[in-house]
């Protein structure tokens, strides 16, 4: 199945599996510029991560040396020959994952080269950001006659201090990996030649968690985002919230197994039920 999907996504995304970890490698020459077909391919890859029961965590990486992603493909967005009508993402929006609410498994952005414009917005749609020391982040949309409405203006001011985030947008100046770490946007940084090993280590640590609890966490984090403390603490009775996995977790065998394993001083045996 993975081989068939790789053939379908060829030229845009490559999938590589290592046990419970799925690497989603962006490979569109030369800088992973985001077009409609690229967005659809990335959405399909993320949905494969979500729908395969044995997969637990995804790594979003780049096979392009020049960039993690340089953002919007302006050649396609300004084309008048019909290419802009190619099928795009069905639910994931720009880049295929920026509004992919059905993705409830953790996704880690592994940034080894500049993440620019929409490339940073892809990273902001992930749950953890890892960076090479040499990489940087940038939102230059105002210089292109645009605003970063694919998640940059919505998410970045919630991840780091508001005026630091908006200054990035106003000025278009890059943020180094060191500053991303200092502001808490990046979880860890490493030299480029150690980035993949660090990403694998973090992914394996994440994959040890209970499958339902992992997805329930992502579901709950989205539900309480921006809410006052009093409302957020009423998680189990939150009106209008999509907390189906959270409710399943509360009644799951894995919840009992996790506590029993702790008391018996052994590794838990998760079933996902």
N, C-alpha and C positions, 0 to 999 in steps of 0.2 A: 504493500500500500504506500509506503514512504517513497519507494522508487517511482511509482506512478505519479505521485504528487510532485516529486522533484522534476519529472519531465514536463509536467504542466506549468510549473513555475519557472522553468529554465530561462536564464537571462535576467531574472529579477531577484529571485530568492532561492537559496539552497538550504535544505534541512539536513541536519546531522544529529543523530541520536546517540546519547551516551547513557544507557540505563534509563533513569527517570528524568533525565535532562534533555531538552530539545534545543539545539542551537538553531536559531533562525538567522541565517547569514544573508545580508543584503549584498547583491552582486551586480547591480545595474551599472555598466560602465558610464562615465568614469568616476562619478561622484555620488551615485545613488540619488540622482535628482528624482523628485516625486511626481510621477504622472498618474493617470487614472489606472492604467494596467498594473503599475507598481503597487498602488494602494490596494487593488484587488488581490494581488499576489500575497502581500503582507497580511491582509485580512484572512485569506485562506490558510496561511501558515499558522496564524494565531488561533484560528478555530480548530485546526488539527491538534494543537497543544491542549485546547480546552476539551475536546471530545474524545481524546485517547485516554482511557482510564489509568493506564500505567505511567503516563507522563505527569510529572509533578511541578516542574518549573521550566521556564524558557529563558534563553539568553539571546538578546537581540544584538547582533554583531555586524560588522562590515567587512566585506572582502575587498574593499577598495582602499588603497593606501592613502589616497589624497583626502578622504573625508569619511566620517561616519555616515553623514548625508548632508548634502549642500542645500537641501530644501526643494522648493517648488521647481519643477521643470518648466522654465519660461518658454522654451521652444514649443512645447505642447500647449501651454496655456494661452499662447497668442496665435496658435495655428488657425488657419481658416480652411484647411483641407479635409476636415471631418474627423481628424484623429482625436479631437477633444471629446468626441461622442463614443469612444471606446468604453466598454463596461468598466465601471469603477467599483469601489467597495460598496457592498449592499447596506451594511449597518455600521461599519467602522469609521466612516467619514474620511477626512483628509489623512493620507498615509496609511489607511486601513485599520489603525488601532486607536486613533485619538478619541473616538466615541464608541468603541467596541465594548459596551457595557456587559455583554454576555461573556466576556473573558474574565473569569474569576480566579484563574490560576496565576501565580506570581510570575512576572516578567522582569528580567534584569537587563538594563541597557549597559552595554560594554563599549565604551567610547574610546577608541584608540587614535582617532584623528578628529579634526574639527567637526562639530555638530552645529550647523548653521541654519538659521531660519526654521523651516519645517523639520530639519534634522533634530534640532533641539526640542521641537514639539513632539516628535516621536519619543525622545528620551523622557520627556515630562509625562507621557502617557504610561511609562513603565513604573514599577514599584520600587526599584532600587537603581541607582546610577553609580557605575564604576567608571573611572577615567584613567587614561595614561597621563603621566606627568606632562607630556608634550602636547596634549590635546587642549582645545579651548572650545568655548560655547559662544554663540553670537546670534543676535536677532536684528538683522539689518533691513527689515521690511520697509521702514519709513524711507530708506534710500531708494527703494524700488517702487514707491507709490502705493504701498500696501500697509496693512497692520497685521501683526501675528495673531490672527483670530482662530488658528488651528490648535489652540491650547496655550500659546505663549502668554497672551494677556490675561487669560483665565487662570492658568495654573501657576505660573512663575511667581506672582505676588503672594501666593499662598504657601510657597515652598521656602522663600527667603524673605528678608525684610522688604516691605512694599516699595520703599523708595530706591532700594538697590535694584530691584526687579524693573521698575519703571524707568530708571536711569539707563539700564541696558537697552530698553526699547527706544527711548528718546535719542540716545547717542549712537546706538549701533556698535558700541565698543565691545570687544571680546572680553569674556571672563575666563581667566586661566583655570587650570585644574586645581591649583593651590587655593585660589579664591573660592572656587566652587566647594572645595572641602571645608574651607574656613567658614563659609556661610551655611554649611549643612546641606547643600544641594547634592553633592557627591558623598556617597557613603565611604568609599575608600579610593585611593589613588596608588599607582605603582608605575615604575618605568615600563615603557612599551613592551620590552621583551619579557616582562613578568605579568603583564595584564591578563593574559589568557589563563595562566595558572591561578591567579587570584580570583578570577571570575568562576572558574571551576570549583575552587574551594568554597566560595560563598554559595554557589548554586547547590552544592552537595549538603551544606549546612541547612539551607532552606528546605531541601527535599526531605530532610529527616522529620519534619513536622507532620502531623496528622492531616491527611488529604482534605477531609471535610472542614477541619478547623482552618486550614490555609485559605480555602475559598470563602468560608464564613467571615474570616478577618477582612478580606478584600471587600466583600459585600457590605460589612458593617462600617468600614472606613468610609466608603462612598456615601452610605446613608447618613452618617453624622457630620460629614464635611460641611463646615460653615455654620452648624447649629450651635446655639448657646448650650452651656454645660447642662443646664436643667433638662432641656429636651434630649440632648444626646445621651444622658444617663438613663433615660426611659427607653432604652434600645428595644426591649422586648415588646413594647407596646407602641412603637413609633408608627403613627398613621401614614399610610401611603408608601411605606418603604418596601422595597423588594428584598426580603430577608428569607427567601425560601431555603437556601443552604444553611443559614444560621439556625433556622428552626429544625432542620434535619440533624444538624450537629448536636443539638440539645437532647435528641432522642436516640443518638447513634450508639452502636456497639463500640465504636472507636473511642468515644468519650469515656466509657467504662474501662476499656482496655488500657487507655493511657494512664488512668489513675491506679489501676491494678498493677501495671508494669512498674510504676513508681514505687508502690508499696512492696513489691516483690523484688525490687532492685535488679530489673532486667530490661532489655530493650523491648519496646512495644512492637506488637505485630499488627500493623494496620491492615484493614480490609477495605476501607473507603465506605463502610456502611455503619 
